[in-house]
Each structure stands twice: as structure tokens, then as C-alpha cells.
Amino acid sequence: MIYYAGLVLAIAFVAIAAGGCGVGAGLTISGALSAMARQPELYNRFQMVMFIGLAFVETFTIYSLVVTFILMGKLPTPDVLLELVKQSIK
């Protein structure tokens, strides 16, 4: 039973991490745009660095999505879960 509770917590934490990727992407774009506004002559360089940074952020998002699907595949069906609850009550 504790195993399944740990799985549910792990899935929740990975979902929170994926949400953090959205915040990270927003901060990356915000920083790049403010740098471009301050130094327009370096626009191409800032744009390249921004895209590389966004690629790293999106890679983490994809990995967290894959881990979520793997962990969700290990969760029991409702029938098995109800049977475990019935056994723990006895």
C-alpha cells in the first residue's frame, strides 16, 4: 500500500516539475527579450542562446512527461486497489 502511495506522490512531483518548466521557459524568453531591447545589435546572438536554453527546458518537460507515463503504468487498477483496502481494514 505504501508503494502505491509513493507512486502517486512521485507522479504529483513530476507534474509539478513539468509546471516549473513552463515558468522556466517564460523567464528565459523574458530575459532574452529584455537583453534584446537593451542591445539590439546583438539580437542574433541573444536569439541563438535563447533557443538553446528553451531546448534544454523543453527536453526536461518531455522527460518528465515520459516518467509520468511510466509511473502511471505501474499504478494498480481500481479493483486491485479496493481489494488492498479491504485487506488492510481486516
C-alpha positions as CSV (number, residue, x, y, z in Angstrom):
1,M,0.0,0.0,0.0
2,I,2.9,2.4,0.8
3,Y,4.4,1.5,-2.6
4,Y,1.3,2.9,-4.4
5,A,1.1,6.0,-2.2
6,G,4.8,6.6,-3.1
7,L,3.9,6.2,-6.8
8,V,1.1,8.7,-6.5
9,L,3.4,11.2,-4.8
10,A,6.1,10.7,-7.4
11,I,3.6,11.4,-10.2
12,A,2.5,14.5,-8.5
13,F,6.1,15.8,-8.0
14,V,6.9,15.1,-11.7
15,A,3.8,17.0,-12.7
16,I,4.9,20.0,-10.5
17,A,8.3,19.8,-12.2
18,A,6.7,20.0,-15.6
19,G,4.8,23.1,-14.5
20,G,8.1,24.5,-13.4
21,C,9.4,24.1,-16.9
22,G,6.7,26.4,-18.1
23,V,7.8,29.0,-15.6
24,G,11.5,28.5,-16.7
25,A,10.6,28.9,-20.3
26,G,8.8,32.2,-19.6
27,L,11.7,33.5,-17.6
28,T,14.1,32.5,-20.4
29,I,12.1,34.4,-23.0
30,S,11.6,37.4,-20.7
31,G,15.4,37.6,-20.1
32,A,16.2,37.3,-23.8
33,L,13.7,39.9,-24.8
34,S,14.9,42.4,-22.2
35,A,18.5,41.8,-23.3
36,M,17.5,42.3,-27.0
37,A,15.7,45.6,-26.0
38,R,18.9,46.9,-24.3
39,Q,21.3,45.8,-27.0
40,P,19.5,45.4,-30.4
41,E,22.8,45.0,-32.3
42,L,23.3,41.6,-30.5
43,Y,19.9,40.3,-31.5
44,N,21.1,37.2,-33.4
45,R,23.4,36.1,-30.6
46,F,20.7,36.5,-27.9
47,Q,18.2,34.7,-30.1
48,M,20.5,31.7,-30.6
49,V,21.2,31.5,-26.8
50,M,17.5,31.8,-26.1
51,F,16.7,28.9,-28.4
52,I,19.4,26.7,-26.9
53,G,18.1,27.4,-23.4
54,L,14.5,26.7,-24.5
55,A,15.6,23.4,-25.9
56,F,17.0,22.4,-22.6
57,V,13.9,23.4,-20.8
58,E,11.6,21.6,-23.2
59,T,13.8,18.5,-23.0
60,F,13.2,18.4,-19.3
61,T,9.5,18.7,-19.9
62,I,9.5,15.8,-22.3
63,Y,11.5,13.7,-19.9
64,S,9.1,14.4,-17.1
65,L,6.1,13.5,-19.3
66,V,7.7,10.2,-20.2
67,V,8.5,9.4,-16.5
68,T,4.9,10.3,-15.6
69,F,3.5,7.8,-18.2
70,I,5.9,5.1,-17.0
71,L,4.8,5.6,-13.4
72,M,1.2,5.8,-14.2
73,G,1.5,2.4,-15.9
74,K,2.7,0.9,-12.6
75,L,-0.4,2.1,-10.7
76,P,-3.0,-0.6,-9.9
77,T,-6.4,-0.9,-11.3
78,P,-9.3,0.3,-9.1
79,D,-10.3,-3.3,-8.4
80,V,-6.8,-4.2,-7.1
81,L,-6.7,-1.0,-5.0
82,L,-10.1,-1.8,-3.5
83,E,-9.0,-5.3,-2.6
84,L,-5.9,-3.9,-0.9
85,V,-8.0,-1.5,1.1
86,K,-10.4,-4.3,2.2
87,Q,-7.4,-6.4,3.3
88,S,-5.9,-3.6,5.3
89,I,-9.1,-2.9,7.1
90,K,-9.5,-6.6,8.3
